[in-house]
Each structure stands twice: as C-alpha cells, then as structure tokens.
C-alpha cells in the first residue's frame, strides 16, 4: 500500500474527504453485494464472491492512500496481534464450552451444518470460515472501514460506525441460515419471531464488532480480530459437530 499523503495538492483532496469517500463507497458496495447475494445472483459462485469483495476493498484502500499500518497489516505488529488473538481464542472457547455444558443453553449449539465428517469440519474451518468469511470481513470492517472512519471520526467514532455496519451486514446471512438450527423453528414461524431473531443477531454481531475493534486498537494488528473471529465461528462449529455426533 502507498504511504498516505496528507497534502491537498498531491492527492487533490484533504485526507478526511478522501477517507469519508472511501467509507461511503465501501458501505454502498457492501449494501449492493448483500442485495445481489440475497437474490442468488452469484449462483454457484456465492461463496467465492467474497474474494471478489475483498479485492474491491483492496482497491478502495489503495485509492484512499491507506497504509499497511492503517489497515493493521504492519509486520512489526503481527506478534502483538497474535498474542491478543490467542487470548481472545482461549476466552471464546471457554465461553462456548460453558454454554455447551449448561443443559438450558447447549441445544442452541445444534446446527445441521455440523452434521459432517471430521475432515469436512477441518475443510469448513479452513476455507468457508477462514478464507471466505473471516479474512474478507476483517479486512473490510476492521481494516478499510475502520481505518477510513478513524480519519474522519476518530477511534471511538470509527469503532461505533464500523460495528453498526458489521451488525447490519449480518441481516441477510441470518435470514438465510436460521432455519438450519432446529431450536429456532418455532421462532421463525411468525413474522414477529423472525424480526426478533434478526434483531438479536444484529445486536450480537454489533457487540462482537466492538470487541474486534478493541482488539484491533489494543494490538495495532488486524491479526488479533482475525483470530478472535475465527475462534467465534470455528470453535462454535467444532462444538456443534461434537453435539450432533
């Protein structure tokens, strides 16, 4: 990534204007992508389309003159990011194990997607979860949107707006996957129940976005929220796989 240029005369616009434009265009791209994905227009390329989305945001970052440090990709911060991410992973696993151990909550970990073989679970974690979900989403939300938002609104503002966007981003996936958990069948039979479930998903992912941004800020590295995000999705799948065995 190029070094960010602060002078108006070199880029043709103030850094805050360029960053604001990057953020707005990024949100519009996400909204359009969600609509197209929801309509099934990607077809068999639905999952692989996340790589295309990632590449679009790489271009946006380049156009906005965001540096590798802005995006949390500086090599010097990777070790710190790994430490924070590992702690987050252990905490996440511990929480999920507690949820699994409590009879009143363990049923919510049941998921038809986990009814597969062990090698398939490893594949699901490595490709659909890590490569096609976690890395693109972290680069988009804690990378480009957070970095551009920080120029415009500061750290707190960037944390808030990128986390709101992250929460809203999960409306479409929630509508598409909520039928795969048998414990939610009764809830999704009514409009009110569906709205409540989607609102809950948005709230939970908004809070997760706040945590991921905190990890990004404290570690200065995108690696920390990547590991935490992978732990959230991957560990949940592994425990769900154990539950359905």
C-alpha positions, 0 to 999 in steps of 0.5 A: 500500500502507498504511504498516505499523503496528507497534502491537498495538492498531491492527492487533490483532496484533504485526507478526511474527504478522501477517507469519508469517500472511501467509507461511503463507497465501501458501505454502498458496495457492501449494501449492493453485494448483500442485495445481489447475494440475497437474490442468488445472483452469484449462483454457484459462485456465492461463496467465492464472491467474497474474494471478489469483495475483498479485492474491491476493498483492496482497491478502495484502500489503495485509492484512499492512500491507506497504509499497511499500518492503517489497515493493521497489516504492519509486520512489526505488529503481527506478534502483538496481534497474535498474542491478543488473538490467542487470548481472545481464542482461549476466552471464546472457547471457554465461553462456548464450552460453558454454554455447551455444558449448561443443559438450558443453553447447549441445544442452541449449539445444534446446527445441521451444518455440523452434521459432517465428517471430521475432515469436512469440519477441518475443510469448513474451518479452513476455507468457508470460515477462514478464507471466505468469511473471516479474512474478507470481513476483517479486512473490510470492517476492521481494516478499510472501514475502520481505518477510513472512519478513524480519519474522519471520526476518530477511534471511538467514532470509527469503532461505533460506525464500523460495528453498526455496519458489521451488525447490519451486514449480518441481516441477510446471512441470518435470514438465510441460515436460521432455519438450519438450527432446529431450536429456532423453528418455532421462532421463525414461524411468525413474522414477529419471531423472525424480526426478533431473531434478526434483531438479536443477531444484529445486536450480537454481531454489533457487540462482537464488532466492538470487541474486534475493534478493541482488539484491533486498537489494543494490538495495532494488528488486524491479526488479533480480530482475525483470530478472535473471529475465527475462534467465534465461528470455528470453535462454535462449529467444532462444538456443534459437530461434537453435539450432533455426533 
